[in-house]
Amino acid sequence: MCGIVAYVGPRDAAPILLEGLQRLEYRGYDSAGLVVSNKGLKLRKVKGRVADLAAAVPARFKGSLGIGHTRWATHGEPSDVNAHPHLSNDQRIAVVHNGIIENADELRAKLTADGAEFLSETDSEVLAHLIARTVADTATLEEAVRLALKRVVGTYGIAVLDAERPGEVVVARNGSPIVLGIGEKEMFAASDVAALVRYTRQVVHLEDGELAVIKADGFHTFTSDARETAKEPLVVDWDTGHYDTGGYAHYLLKEISEQPDTVARTLRGRIDDRFHIAHLGGLNLTPHETRAFRRVKIIGCGSAYYSGQIGAQLIEELARIPADAEPASEFRYRNPVVEHDTLYVAISQSGETYDTLAAVQELKRKGGRVLGIVNTVGSAIARECAGGIYLHAGPEVSVASTKAFTSTAVAFALLALHFGRVHDLSPADGRRICDGLRRLPGQIEEIIAGGDHIAALASKYADHPSMMFVGRVRGYPVAREGAQKLKEISYVHAEAYPASELKHGPLALIGPETPTVAVVPDDELLDKNLTTLGEIRARGGRVLMVGHREPDAKLADDVILVPKNEPELDPILLGIPLQIFAYHAAVVLDRDVDRPRNLAKSVTVE
């Protein structure tokens, strides 16, 4: 959730750190800071944006290595003092930290008794004092950090400087990502490759329980029990252009507009016309293994969970295998029964979502077979899973997920097609789904072209304090994601319900002041959905319908029409107008569209 950047090399560190922190602003934060080493440590940190930090850094702020941080508050309110980096009392050790130290209170009490003076309310400051107490008795900074972390319970991604060892930075990972960047006679480290792509495409991902020392001429990695590890660099195919707005008003609008291309990339090379099946070699499953699974369980958080609901429905419809989706944050705590004939699928755009990663690790511990659907090559979840599907949607910068959500639903359609054809889906139905998948990019482009109509409707409805979203079966997860988008970026209260559940309680909320967005596909449930619209209108409720055909004027105040695809694939298209609607509502309400309050892009803490 926070951002870390570190640099060692011949150049001035501060501009590189500031630029890297700007690249990480999308992750969500409330304060920022940096420290450079040059005959002692020079520190600047502020409550506010990276631009505020840049304004506070003097022109002569020289140093050829340093660490920087953007903080999302977990312990202590946002303030200059609580911002990172944190220094030891003797100004020798500087630390930046992502994660949560669970035994911070215990360590703070012991360190205070030993003479440490704490300036902040954060759990992270404990690390600076702990390493300072250890470094005096060790020959190297890496050994001091390793031994200090032995006393820590919790999650962390950290970077550490020692004023008396000015040629190196030590980083460590346990549950919070750290990536090394390999340059030409210079080295970088960060919590996200976004901070590195301007300078290098060669990266190394640390595993949990792994540490690294970076120096200008290279790096070495080792485990928490001092065993050396060998790491092979990966080449990332993202560049700085992926992190620019490209002339759009917001990253979110850019990412919505990119969806015809991102869906095409997700599909590219994966449709087999000979057998009308999806070619998914990354699953690492033989047809025999695939047929042996009797159930599919999908786990994810937020929008990933809602895309998993779409995926579960696709798998049941096309493969006729029981499937369901569950929030990973609930799954990991309820001591689930892990069955040998159940395939588990974990979803995460970043591949670093902590609750989902923890659920994957628990499933592996119990012998479960786990596939991953992720967007970030080399991410923790991708490395933990036995196989899976990369989305190839490109980096998603805005906190609210759009193109990754849609590409995930498309990936599930491919997975369902693959499973269906291995089971009992006919070649004719396989061909039908393949043809429908090919039509998706063009149909998404058609929806985006009608954005002015959707924007006008968003302006019309944005001033309502609350909205209902309803859908049946295929439409219900679309309604849930639509409500999620509206509430997270516009701050308009929105709730989603199965349309069939309205009479069982939610109908009491219906009235002129609470409009309903109804997702109404042209499928076998059309008549039932239209009956629901009549029930809402009979109680004075306003209706905005998203569907495939114009209803009777008595049933809807406004309509957004969406191109028709195959019934199983329609949910992928029905969600696009709701993204556009939420975006324009947020703009009308003057919200921070890309960085909504209290939220972060990659949730790497509990």
C-alpha positions as CSV (number, residue, x, y, z in Angstrom):
1,M,0.0,0.0,0.0
2,C,3.0,2.3,0.7
3,G,5.8,2.9,-1.7
4,I,9.6,2.3,-1.3
5,V,12.4,3.5,-3.6
6,A,16.1,3.0,-3.1
7,Y,19.2,4.0,-5.2
8,V,22.9,3.3,-5.1
9,G,25.2,4.6,-7.8
10,P,27.2,7.5,-9.3
11,R,24.2,9.9,-9.8
12,D,22.5,12.3,-7.4
13,A,20.0,10.1,-5.5
14,A,17.4,12.7,-4.6
15,P,15.9,13.4,-8.1
16,I,15.8,9.6,-8.8
17,L,14.0,8.9,-5.5
18,L,11.5,11.7,-6.0
19,E,10.8,10.6,-9.6
20,G,10.3,7.0,-8.3
21,L,8.0,8.1,-5.6
22,Q,5.9,10.0,-8.1
23,R,5.6,6.8,-10.1
24,L,4.2,5.1,-6.9
25,E,1.6,7.8,-6.1
26,Y,-1.1,5.6,-7.5
27,R,-0.7,3.1,-4.7
28,G,-2.3,5.5,-2.2
29,Y,-0.5,7.5,0.6
30,D,-0.7,10.4,3.0
31,S,2.9,11.5,3.5
32,A,6.3,11.2,1.9
33,G,9.9,11.4,2.7
34,L,13.5,10.6,1.7
35,V,17.0,10.4,3.1
36,V,20.3,10.5,1.3
37,S,23.8,9.6,2.6
38,N,26.7,12.1,2.3
39,K,29.0,12.5,5.3
40,G,25.9,11.7,7.4
41,L,22.2,11.4,6.7
42,K,20.1,14.2,5.2
43,L,16.4,13.8,5.8
44,R,13.3,15.5,4.5
45,K,9.7,14.3,5.1
46,V,6.3,15.9,5.0
47,K,2.6,15.2,5.4
48,G,1.1,15.5,1.9
49,R,2.0,14.7,-1.6
50,V,5.3,14.0,-3.3
51,A,5.1,17.5,-4.8
52,D,5.1,18.9,-1.3
53,L,8.2,16.8,-0.5
54,A,10.0,18.0,-3.7
55,A,9.3,21.6,-2.7
56,A,10.8,20.9,0.8
57,V,14.1,19.4,-0.6
58,P,16.8,22.1,-1.0
59,A,18.8,22.5,-4.1
60,R,22.0,21.3,-2.3
61,F,20.7,17.9,-1.1
62,K,23.5,15.7,-2.5
63,G,24.2,12.1,-1.9
64,S,24.8,9.1,-4.2
65,L,22.6,6.7,-2.3
66,G,19.3,7.1,-0.5
67,I,15.9,5.7,0.3
68,G,12.4,7.2,-0.2
69,H,8.9,6.4,1.0
70,T,5.2,7.2,0.6
71,R,3.2,6.2,3.7
72,W,-0.4,5.0,4.1
73,A,-1.2,5.4,7.7
74,T,-1.7,2.3,9.9
75,H,-0.2,3.4,13.2
76,G,-0.5,7.1,14.0
77,E,-2.2,9.8,12.1
78,P,-0.7,11.4,8.9
79,S,1.9,13.9,10.0
80,D,5.5,15.1,9.3
81,V,6.8,13.2,12.3
82,N,5.0,9.9,11.5
83,A,6.2,10.0,7.9
84,H,9.1,7.8,6.8
85,P,12.1,7.5,6.8
86,H,12.7,7.0,10.5
87,L,16.1,7.5,12.0
88,S,17.8,6.0,15.1
89,N,18.6,8.4,17.9
90,D,22.3,8.7,16.9
91,Q,21.2,9.5,13.3
92,R,23.2,6.6,12.0
93,I,20.4,4.2,10.8
94,A,17.6,5.2,8.5
95,V,14.6,2.9,7.7
96,V,11.6,2.9,5.4
97,H,9.0,0.2,6.0
98,N,5.9,-1.2,4.4
99,G,3.7,-3.6,6.4
100,I,2.8,-4.0,10.0
101,I,5.0,-5.0,13.0
102,E,2.7,-7.0,15.2
103,N,4.9,-7.1,18.2
104,A,5.8,-3.4,18.0
105,D,4.4,-2.5,21.4
106,E,6.5,-5.2,23.1
107,L,9.7,-4.1,21.2
108,R,9.0,-0.4,21.9
109,A,8.8,-1.1,25.6
110,K,12.1,-3.0,25.6
111,L,13.9,-0.4,23.5
112,T,12.6,2.4,25.6
113,A,13.8,0.7,28.7
114,D,17.2,0.4,27.0
115,G,17.3,4.2,26.4
116,A,15.8,4.6,23.0
117,E,13.7,7.8,22.5
118,F,10.8,7.5,20.1
119,L,9.6,10.5,18.2
120,S,6.7,9.0,16.2
121,E,3.6,6.9,16.9
122,T,4.5,4.4,14.2
123,D,5.4,0.7,14.5
124,S,8.0,1.3,11.9
125,E,10.3,3.4,14.0
126,V,10.9,0.3,16.1
127,L,13.0,-1.0,13.3
128,A,15.4,1.9,13.2
129,H,16.2,1.6,16.9
130,L,16.3,-2.2,16.8
131,I,18.9,-2.2,14.0
132,A,20.9,0.6,15.6
133,R,21.2,-1.6,18.8
134,T,22.3,-4.5,16.7
135,V,24.7,-2.8,14.2
136,A,27.2,-1.9,16.9
137,D,27.9,-5.6,17.6
138,T,28.1,-6.9,14.0
139,A,30.6,-6.7,11.2
140,T,28.2,-5.8,8.4
141,L,24.9,-3.9,8.0
142,E,23.3,-6.9,6.4
143,E,24.0,-9.0,9.5
144,A,22.6,-6.3,11.7
145,V,19.4,-6.2,9.7
146,R,19.1,-10.0,9.5
147,L,19.5,-10.4,13.3
148,A,17.2,-7.5,14.1
149,L,14.5,-9.0,11.9
150,K,14.7,-12.2,13.9
151,R,13.0,-10.4,16.7
152,V,10.2,-9.0,14.5
153,V,6.8,-10.5,14.2
154,G,4.7,-9.2,11.3
155,T,5.0,-8.2,7.6
156,Y,7.6,-6.0,6.1
157,G,9.2,-4.7,3.1
158,I,12.1,-2.5,4.2
159,A,15.1,-0.6,3.0
160,V,17.9,0.4,5.4
161,L,20.8,2.9,5.3
162,D,23.8,3.1,7.6
163,A,25.6,6.5,7.7
164,E,28.9,4.7,8.5
165,R,28.6,2.3,5.6
166,P,27.7,4.7,2.8
167,G,28.1,2.4,-0.2
168,E,25.2,0.0,0.3
169,V,21.5,-0.4,1.0
170,V,20.0,-3.4,2.7
171,V,16.5,-4.5,1.8
172,A,14.3,-7.3,3.1
173,R,10.9,-8.8,2.3
174,N,8.3,-10.7,4.4
175,G,4.8,-10.4,3.0
176,S,5.3,-7.0,1.4
177,P,7.0,-6.8,-2.1
178,I,10.5,-5.7,-2.8
179,V,12.0,-5.6,-6.3
180,L,15.6,-5.0,-7.3
181,G,16.4,-3.1,-10.4
182,I,19.8,-3.8,-12.2
183,G,21.3,-0.8,-13.9
184,E,24.7,0.0,-15.5
185,K,27.0,0.5,-12.5
186,E,24.0,1.4,-10.4
187,M,21.3,-0.5,-8.5
188,F,17.8,0.3,-7.5
189,A,15.2,-1.2,-5.2
190,A,11.4,-0.5,-4.9
191,S,8.1,-1.9,-3.8
192,D,6.8,-1.9,-7.4
193,V,8.5,-2.0,-10.8
194,A,6.7,1.2,-11.7
195,A,9.4,3.1,-9.9
196,L,12.1,1.3,-11.9
197,V,11.1,1.1,-15.5
198,R,12.5,4.5,-16.5
199,Y,16.0,3.3,-15.5
200,T,16.0,-0.5,-16.1
201,R,14.0,-3.4,-17.4
202,Q,16.0,-6.0,-15.6
203,V,14.4,-6.8,-12.2
204,V,14.8,-9.4,-9.4
205,H,11.9,-10.2,-7.1
206,L,12.7,-11.1,-3.5
207,E,10.9,-14.0,-1.9
208,D,9.4,-13.8,1.6
209,G,12.2,-14.3,4.2
210,E,14.8,-13.0,1.8
211,L,17.2,-10.1,2.1
212,A,19.5,-8.3,-0.4
213,V,22.4,-5.9,-0.3
214,I,22.6,-3.6,-3.2
215,K,25.8,-1.7,-4.2
216,A,26.6,0.3,-7.3
217,D,28.4,-2.7,-8.8
218,G,25.8,-5.4,-8.1
219,F,23.8,-7.2,-5.4
220,H,23.6,-10.4,-3.5
221,T,20.7,-12.1,-1.8
222,F,20.4,-14.4,1.2
223,T,17.8,-15.8,3.5
224,S,16.9,-14.9,7.1
225,D,19.1,-17.8,8.3
226,A,22.1,-16.5,6.3
227,R,22.0,-18.9,3.4
228,E,23.1,-17.3,0.1
229,T,20.4,-17.5,-2.7
230,A,20.8,-17.3,-6.5
231,K,18.4,-15.0,-8.4
232,E,17.9,-14.8,-12.1
233,P,16.8,-11.4,-13.4
234,L,13.5,-11.0,-15.3
235,V,12.9,-8.6,-18.1
236,V,9.7,-6.5,-17.7
237,D,7.9,-5.4,-20.9
238,W,6.4,-2.2,-19.4
239,D,7.9,1.2,-20.0
240,T,7.4,4.7,-18.8
241,G,4.6,5.3,-21.3
242,H,2.4,2.9,-19.5
243,Y,2.6,5.2,-16.5
244,D,1.6,8.4,-18.3
245,T,-1.9,9.7,-18.7
246,G,-1.4,9.9,-22.5
247,G,-3.4,13.1,-22.8
248,Y,-6.4,11.8,-20.8
249,A,-7.8,13.8,-17.9
250,H,-7.2,10.9,-15.5
251,Y,-5.5,7.5,-15.5
252,L,-8.9,5.9,-14.9
253,L,-10.4,7.3,-18.1
254,K,-7.2,6.2,-20.0
255,E,-7.5,2.7,-18.6
256,I,-11.3,2.4,-19.4
257,S,-10.4,3.6,-23.0
258,E,-7.6,1.0,-23.3
259,Q,-9.9,-2.0,-22.8
260,P,-10.4,-2.9,-26.5
261,D,-6.7,-3.3,-26.7
262,T,-6.2,-4.9,-23.3
263,V,-8.9,-7.5,-24.0
264,A,-7.4,-8.2,-27.4
265,R,-4.0,-8.8,-25.6
266,T,-5.6,-11.1,-23.1
267,L,-7.1,-13.2,-26.0
268,R,-4.0,-13.1,-28.3
269,G,-2.7,-16.5,-29.2
270,R,-5.1,-18.2,-26.8
271,I,-8.0,-19.3,-29.2
272,D,-7.5,-22.6,-30.9
273,D,-9.7,-22.7,-34.1
274,R,-9.0,-26.3,-34.8
275,F,-10.6,-27.7,-31.7
276,H,-12.5,-24.6,-30.6
277,I,-10.7,-24.5,-27.3
278,A,-8.6,-22.1,-25.3
279,H,-4.9,-22.6,-25.5
280,L,-3.7,-22.0,-22.0
281,G,-0.3,-23.7,-21.7
282,G,0.5,-21.7,-18.5
283,L,-2.0,-23.8,-16.5
284,N,0.4,-26.7,-16.4
285,L,-2.5,-29.1,-16.4
286,T,-2.8,-32.2,-18.6
287,P,-6.3,-33.1,-19.9
288,H,-6.4,-36.0,-17.5
289,E,-5.7,-33.7,-14.5
290,T,-8.2,-31.2,-15.8
291,R,-11.0,-33.9,-16.0
292,A,-10.1,-35.0,-12.4
293,F,-11.3,-31.8,-10.8
294,R,-14.8,-32.0,-9.5
295,R,-15.1,-28.4,-8.2
296,V,-13.5,-25.0,-8.7
297,K,-13.1,-22.5,-5.8
298,I,-12.2,-18.9,-6.7
299,I,-10.7,-16.4,-4.2
300,G,-9.9,-12.7,-4.5
301,C,-10.6,-9.4,-2.9
302,G,-12.7,-6.5,-4.0
303,S,-13.2,-6.2,-7.7
304,A,-11.1,-9.4,-8.1
305,Y,-13.7,-11.3,-6.0
306,Y,-16.5,-9.9,-8.2
307,S,-14.7,-11.0,-11.4
308,G,-14.4,-14.4,-9.7
309,Q,-18.2,-14.5,-9.4
310,I,-18.5,-13.9,-13.1
311,G,-15.8,-16.6,-13.6
312,A,-17.6,-19.2,-11.4
313,Q,-20.8,-18.7,-13.4
314,L,-18.9,-19.1,-16.7
315,I,-17.2,-22.3,-15.5
316,E,-20.5,-23.8,-14.3
317,E,-22.3,-22.9,-17.5
318,L,-19.6,-24.0,-20.0
319,A,-17.9,-26.8,-18.1
320,R,-20.7,-28.0,-15.9
321,I,-18.4,-28.1,-12.9
322,P,-19.6,-26.7,-9.6
323,A,-17.8,-23.4,-9.0
324,D,-18.1,-20.6,-6.5
325,A,-16.2,-17.5,-5.5
326,E,-15.3,-16.2,-2.0
327,P,-13.4,-13.2,-0.6
328,A,-9.9,-14.3,0.1
329,S,-9.9,-12.3,3.3
330,E,-12.7,-14.5,4.7
331,F,-11.4,-17.8,3.1
332,R,-8.1,-17.7,4.9
333,Y,-9.6,-17.2,8.3
334,R,-12.4,-19.8,8.4
335,N,-10.3,-23.0,8.3
336,P,-11.6,-24.2,5.0
337,V,-11.9,-27.8,4.0
338,V,-9.3,-28.3,1.2
339,E,-10.3,-31.1,-1.1
340,H,-7.9,-33.0,-3.4
341,D,-10.3,-32.8,-6.4
342,T,-11.0,-29.1,-6.1
343,L,-9.0,-26.6,-8.2
344,Y,-8.4,-23.3,-6.5
345,V,-8.0,-20.1,-8.5
346,A,-6.5,-17.0,-6.9
347,I,-7.0,-13.5,-8.6
348,S,-5.0,-10.4,-8.0
349,Q,-4.1,-7.6,-10.4
350,S,-0.9,-6.8,-8.6
351,G,-0.1,-10.3,-7.6
352,E,0.8,-9.0,-4.2
353,T,-2.6,-8.7,-2.4
354,Y,-1.7,-9.8,1.1
355,D,-5.0,-11.6,2.0
356,T,-5.0,-13.5,-1.3
357,L,-1.3,-14.4,-1.0
358,A,-1.8,-15.7,2.5
359,A,-4.8,-17.8,1.3
360,V,-2.7,-19.2,-1.5
361,Q,0.1,-20.1,1.0
362,E,-2.5,-21.8,3.3
363,L,-4.0,-23.8,0.4
364,K,-0.5,-25.0,-0.6
365,R,0.2,-26.0,3.0
366,K,-2.9,-28.1,3.0
367,G,-2.0,-29.7,-0.4
368,G,-4.4,-27.7,-2.6
369,R,-3.7,-27.1,-6.3
370,V,-3.8,-23.4,-6.9
371,L,-3.8,-21.5,-10.2
372,G,-3.3,-17.7,-10.4
373,I,-4.9,-15.1,-12.6
374,V,-2.6,-12.0,-12.2
375,N,-1.5,-9.0,-14.3
376,T,2.1,-8.6,-12.9
377,V,4.8,-11.0,-14.2
378,G,7.0,-12.3,-11.4
379,S,4.7,-11.2,-8.6
380,A,4.4,-13.1,-5.4
381,I,1.1,-14.9,-6.2
382,A,2.4,-15.8,-9.7
383,R,5.5,-17.4,-8.1
384,E,3.5,-19.2,-5.5
385,C,1.0,-20.8,-7.9
386,A,1.5,-24.0,-9.8
387,G,0.4,-22.3,-13.0
388,G,-2.1,-19.8,-14.3
389,I,-3.0,-17.0,-16.7
390,Y,-1.2,-13.7,-17.1
391,L,-3.6,-10.9,-18.2
392,H,-1.2,-8.8,-20.2
393,A,-3.4,-5.8,-19.5
394,G,-0.4,-3.5,-18.8
395,P,0.1,-1.6,-15.6
396,E,-3.1,-0.3,-14.0
397,V,-2.4,3.0,-12.2
398,S,-5.7,4.2,-11.0
399,V,-6.8,2.8,-7.7
400,A,-10.2,1.6,-9.1
401,S,-9.7,-1.4,-11.3
402,T,-11.2,-1.3,-14.8
403,K,-9.1,-2.9,-17.5
404,A,-7.7,-5.6,-15.1
405,F,-11.3,-6.4,-14.0
406,T,-12.5,-6.8,-17.6
407,S,-9.4,-8.8,-18.6
408,T,-9.8,-11.1,-15.6
409,A,-13.4,-11.8,-16.7
410,V,-12.1,-12.6,-20.2
411,A,-9.4,-14.9,-18.7
412,F,-12.2,-16.7,-16.9
413,A,-14.1,-17.1,-20.1
414,L,-11.0,-18.7,-21.6
415,L,-10.5,-21.0,-18.6
416,A,-14.2,-22.0,-18.7
417,L,-14.0,-22.7,-22.5
418,H,-10.8,-24.8,-21.9
419,F,-12.4,-26.8,-19.1
420,G,-15.7,-27.1,-21.1
421,R,-14.1,-28.6,-24.2
422,V,-12.0,-31.0,-22.1
423,H,-15.4,-32.1,-20.5
424,D,-18.6,-32.1,-22.5
425,L,-18.9,-28.7,-24.3
426,S,-19.7,-29.5,-27.9
427,P,-17.5,-28.3,-30.8
428,A,-20.4,-26.1,-32.0
429,D,-20.7,-24.4,-28.6
430,G,-16.9,-24.1,-28.5
431,R,-17.0,-22.3,-31.8
432,R,-19.8,-20.1,-30.7
433,I,-17.8,-19.0,-27.6
434,C,-14.6,-18.5,-29.6
435,D,-16.5,-16.3,-32.1
436,G,-18.0,-14.3,-29.2
437,L,-14.7,-13.8,-27.6
438,R,-13.3,-12.3,-30.8
439,R,-16.2,-9.8,-31.0
440,L,-15.5,-8.4,-27.5
441,P,-12.8,-5.8,-28.4
442,G,-14.9,-4.2,-31.1
443,Q,-18.0,-4.2,-28.9
444,I,-16.2,-2.6,-26.1
445,E,-15.0,0.1,-28.5
446,E,-18.6,0.6,-29.5
447,I,-19.7,1.1,-25.8
448,I,-16.8,3.6,-25.1
449,A,-17.8,5.5,-28.3
450,G,-21.2,6.1,-26.6
451,G,-19.6,7.7,-23.5
452,D,-21.2,11.1,-23.9
453,H,-24.6,9.6,-23.3
454,I,-23.4,7.8,-20.2
455,A,-21.7,11.0,-19.0
456,A,-24.9,12.9,-19.3
457,L,-26.7,10.3,-17.2
458,A,-24.0,10.3,-14.6
459,S,-24.5,14.1,-14.3
460,K,-28.2,13.5,-13.9
461,Y,-27.9,10.9,-11.1
462,A,-24.7,12.0,-9.3
463,D,-26.4,14.3,-6.7
464,H,-28.3,11.4,-5.2
465,P,-26.9,10.4,-1.8
466,S,-27.5,6.7,-2.4
467,M,-28.1,4.3,-5.3
468,M,-29.2,0.6,-5.6
469,F,-27.8,-1.8,-8.1
470,V,-29.6,-5.0,-9.0
471,G,-29.2,-7.9,-11.3
472,R,-30.2,-11.6,-11.6
473,V,-27.8,-14.5,-12.0
474,R,-25.4,-13.3,-14.8
475,G,-26.3,-9.7,-13.9
476,Y,-25.7,-9.9,-10.2
477,P,-21.9,-9.8,-10.1
478,V,-22.0,-7.0,-12.7
479,A,-24.3,-5.0,-10.3
480,R,-21.9,-5.7,-7.4
481,E,-18.9,-4.4,-9.4
482,G,-20.9,-1.4,-10.6
483,A,-21.8,-0.5,-7.0
484,Q,-18.2,-0.9,-6.0
485,K,-17.0,1.4,-8.7
486,L,-19.5,4.1,-7.9
487,K,-18.9,4.1,-4.1
488,E,-15.1,3.9,-4.3
489,I,-14.5,6.8,-6.6
490,S,-17.5,9.1,-6.2
491,Y,-18.2,8.4,-2.5
492,V,-21.9,8.0,-3.4
493,H,-23.4,5.2,-1.2
494,A,-24.2,2.3,-3.4
495,E,-25.4,-1.2,-2.6
496,A,-26.0,-4.2,-4.8
497,Y,-28.6,-7.0,-4.4
498,P,-29.8,-9.9,-6.4
499,A,-33.0,-8.6,-8.1
500,S,-34.9,-11.6,-6.7
501,E,-34.0,-10.4,-3.1
502,L,-35.6,-7.0,-3.3
503,K,-38.9,-8.3,-1.9
504,H,-37.0,-9.8,1.1
505,G,-36.0,-6.5,2.6
506,P,-34.2,-4.0,0.3
507,L,-37.5,-2.9,-1.3
508,A,-38.1,-0.8,1.9
509,L,-35.3,1.5,0.7
510,I,-36.9,2.2,-2.7
511,G,-38.2,5.7,-3.3
512,P,-37.7,8.7,-5.5
513,E,-34.6,9.7,-3.5
514,T,-32.9,6.3,-4.2
515,P,-32.5,5.5,-7.9
516,T,-31.9,1.9,-9.0
517,V,-29.4,0.8,-11.6
518,A,-30.7,-2.4,-13.1
519,V,-28.5,-4.8,-15.1
520,V,-30.9,-6.5,-17.5
521,P,-29.4,-8.9,-20.1
522,D,-31.5,-10.1,-23.0
523,D,-31.5,-13.7,-21.8
524,E,-33.9,-16.3,-20.4
525,L,-34.6,-14.2,-17.3
526,L,-35.5,-11.0,-19.2
527,D,-39.2,-11.2,-18.3
528,K,-38.5,-11.7,-14.6
529,N,-36.1,-8.7,-14.7
530,L,-38.7,-6.5,-16.3
531,T,-41.2,-7.5,-13.6
532,T,-38.6,-6.3,-11.0
533,L,-38.4,-2.9,-12.8
534,G,-42.2,-2.7,-12.6
535,E,-42.1,-3.3,-8.9
536,I,-39.5,-0.6,-8.4
537,R,-41.4,1.9,-10.5
538,A,-44.7,1.1,-8.7
539,R,-43.1,2.4,-5.5
540,G,-41.9,5.7,-7.0
541,G,-38.3,4.5,-7.6
542,R,-36.3,5.8,-10.6
543,V,-34.7,3.3,-12.8
544,L,-31.6,3.4,-15.0
545,M,-31.5,0.2,-17.0
546,V,-28.3,-1.2,-18.6
547,G,-29.2,-3.9,-21.1
548,H,-29.6,-5.0,-24.7
549,R,-33.1,-3.7,-25.7
550,E,-35.3,-0.7,-25.0
551,P,-38.0,-1.6,-22.4
552,D,-41.5,-0.2,-22.1
553,A,-41.1,3.4,-21.3
554,K,-43.1,2.8,-18.1
555,L,-40.4,0.5,-16.7
556,A,-37.2,2.7,-17.0
557,D,-36.5,6.4,-16.7
558,D,-33.2,6.0,-18.7
559,V,-31.5,3.3,-20.6
560,I,-27.9,2.4,-21.6
561,L,-27.9,0.0,-24.5
562,V,-25.0,-2.5,-24.8
563,P,-24.1,-4.7,-27.8
564,K,-25.3,-8.3,-27.6
565,N,-22.8,-11.1,-27.5
566,E,-23.3,-14.7,-26.4
567,P,-25.3,-15.0,-23.2
568,E,-22.4,-16.4,-21.2
569,L,-20.1,-13.5,-22.3
570,D,-22.7,-10.7,-21.9
571,P,-21.6,-9.8,-18.3
572,I,-18.2,-8.8,-19.6
573,L,-19.8,-6.1,-21.8
574,L,-22.5,-5.0,-19.3
575,G,-19.9,-3.9,-16.8
576,I,-18.2,-1.4,-19.1
577,P,-21.0,1.3,-19.0
578,L,-21.0,1.2,-15.2
579,Q,-17.3,2.0,-15.2
580,I,-17.9,5.0,-17.4
581,F,-20.9,6.0,-15.3
582,A,-18.9,5.9,-12.1
583,Y,-16.0,7.9,-13.6
584,H,-18.2,10.7,-14.8
585,A,-20.2,10.8,-11.5
586,A,-16.9,11.2,-9.7
587,V,-15.8,14.0,-12.0
588,V,-19.1,15.9,-11.6
589,L,-18.6,15.6,-7.8
590,D,-15.0,16.8,-8.1
591,R,-13.5,13.7,-6.5
592,D,-9.8,12.6,-6.7
593,V,-10.7,10.1,-9.3
594,D,-7.4,8.2,-9.5
595,R,-6.6,8.3,-5.8
596,P,-9.9,8.1,-3.8
597,R,-9.7,8.8,-0.1
598,N,-8.7,6.0,2.3
599,L,-7.9,3.5,-0.4
600,A,-4.7,2.1,-1.9
601,K,-4.0,0.3,-5.2
602,S,-2.2,-2.7,-3.8
603,V,-3.4,-3.8,-0.4
604,T,-0.3,-5.5,1.1
605,V,-1.4,-5.3,4.8
606,E,-4.2,-7.0,6.6
